[in-house]
Amino acid sequence: MPKSPLLKPHKLYTARGLSSRIVFMAISKAFGRVIHSGLIYKLEQLGMDGSLLNLLSPYLSGRSQIVRINDSFSNACFTNCGIPQGSVLGPLFFLIYVNDVAESIESSISLFADDTALLFSSRCPLHRHQVLTRDLHTLSNWSNLWNVNFNPEKTKVLTILKPHISHPVLKFNNIDLSGTDSYKYLGLIFHRTLSWHRHILSIKQKTTLRLSRIKQFSHLVPRKVLYMLYVSCVLPILDHGNVIFANCLTSDNSLLENIYTKAAKIILHCFRTSCNATFFSDLNLIPLSNRRELHMILFFCKIKTVLTSPVLHSFLPLTLGEISAYSFRHANNFQLPLFKRSLVHNSFFYKAPVL
């Protein structure tokens, strides 16, 4: 199982003065790089054999491709790589094909489809550089072996905290990797200061554009249709990853609440200067801050009951019953370590148990 890029909670609470470097990487033409014979070999390594393997082998092999330009067609060309895109099995085959990339990696690695991230934390910049350099060399050898191409131009290095410390330049395939102050990964914009301001501004820009389009025909459709448009087109942008950026600053939270209020006014056909007091009650909506806290509680319960990845369950703080040998009435209560930094107090695994 690939290792998570997150620090263990006890390390996060006790680590002082640590800096982290994250290398974000993307695979070019991911589905077209899968070698059929290599995928079949990896399926065999996972224990698949017999009639099931014989059924999947013809599904992959013997495929041809044709190029069409206007009304002209090329000759059929048989290919020994690539998996059918748009199929149900395609994403699963790709995940199986790249699953062993985490082997022999010293740093923490995160895999999601064709997006890969390496993270390593240390007090010593040279130590971080050495570990990540070895891992990048390992990834380079793996990619050459399995015909997977990581695009160096799309590979970025993000250094979290302590920007005044100089860091050696990382290389991948003898190409210098450029650093960045922020990077969008899986729909979230991560900043070197761990601030969510840029991500909140991105949310504001997207939602404002969609709300302006909804407003253009708001007088032509009933309230129910406007509400459905808001729920389907705007609210998912506000909710995506909200358990992660729930610790945003009060000023950033105000920006999100303003979007929420603007949407309510459009749905209710209210003027911009109208009072906000009854908007949420008329639409049976709760403030975004309360909505994020509710999502944090639900997600925390899923982690606690192991309805998510077991890796996330290992991040939970210890309970009183796990710490003490005595029998307490509140033995299932989580014991949060003492830590002075507000950055930790606002983190998910520290804040969610308190809620």
Salt bridges, closest charged atoms under 4 A:
ASP100 OD1 - LYS42 NZ 3.02
GLU106 OE2 - ARG134 NE 2.61
ASP176 OD1 - LYS171 NZ 3.86
ASP181 OD1 - ARG192 NE 3.41
ASP239 OD2 - ARG291 NH2 2.73
ASP252 OD1 - HIS197 ND1 2.71
